[in-house]
Amino acid sequence: MQFLKAALASFAMLFTSAAVVAPVAHAQGTNVIVIDQNRIMRESAGGKDIISKVNAIEQSMSAELKPTQDSLASEGQSLEAKTANMSMDAITADEALSSEVRDYARKAQEFNRKRKIAAAELQATERKAWSDFFTAMQPVLQEVVTEKNADIMLDRSDAVYVSSSVDATDLVISKMDAKMPTVNVVRQKIQAQPQQQ
């Protein structure tokens, strides 16, 4: 029954989109072109440059965190071995061991905080790079609309069916390659919040 509902919904969407909207647009003389934004991001020189540089920044961040991560893993294994057959009361009663456990917990908490900051910085870096890319793409899209004498430009994800004759993705990619073959990707820094006591 669920499959039948899904099939009927798909048919209804196809009917309204392809059979009603397209002829109406055509009858009114509307010139529609389509671009594949995901392809532009993946296949343009600037898009590839962003992906490559963001990956390099991510690897650099991982390399910065790795020594602390390895040290904590080693320290954690050592503490596990020391406390394997001990109850919480016994650990608490041993002042030196209890202090070691607290110190480890504090270092682990600090590492998690640094890891979250790194993740937020990576996200901000990627967002800024793509924002610059899309800002540069706006006049290119306008240029393509003018060249193609288009009234409407849609993203491929918004269309049910696209004929290759109205797909302007390759043209946008070639123009973006000429305009922005590389993108300046700079690691965005996030101010660490002071820890609450």
Secondary structure, DSSP 4 states (H G I P E B T S, - for coil): -HHHHHHHHHHHHHIIIIIIIHHHHHHTT--EEEE-HHHHHHHSHHHHHHHHHHHHHHHHHHHHHHHHHHHHHHHHHHHHHHHTT--HHHHHH-HHHHHHHHHHHHHHHHHHHHHHHHHHHHHHHHHHHHHHHHHHHHHHHHHHHHHTT-SEEEEGGG-S---GGGB-HHHHHHHHHHH-SS----PPP-PPPPPP-
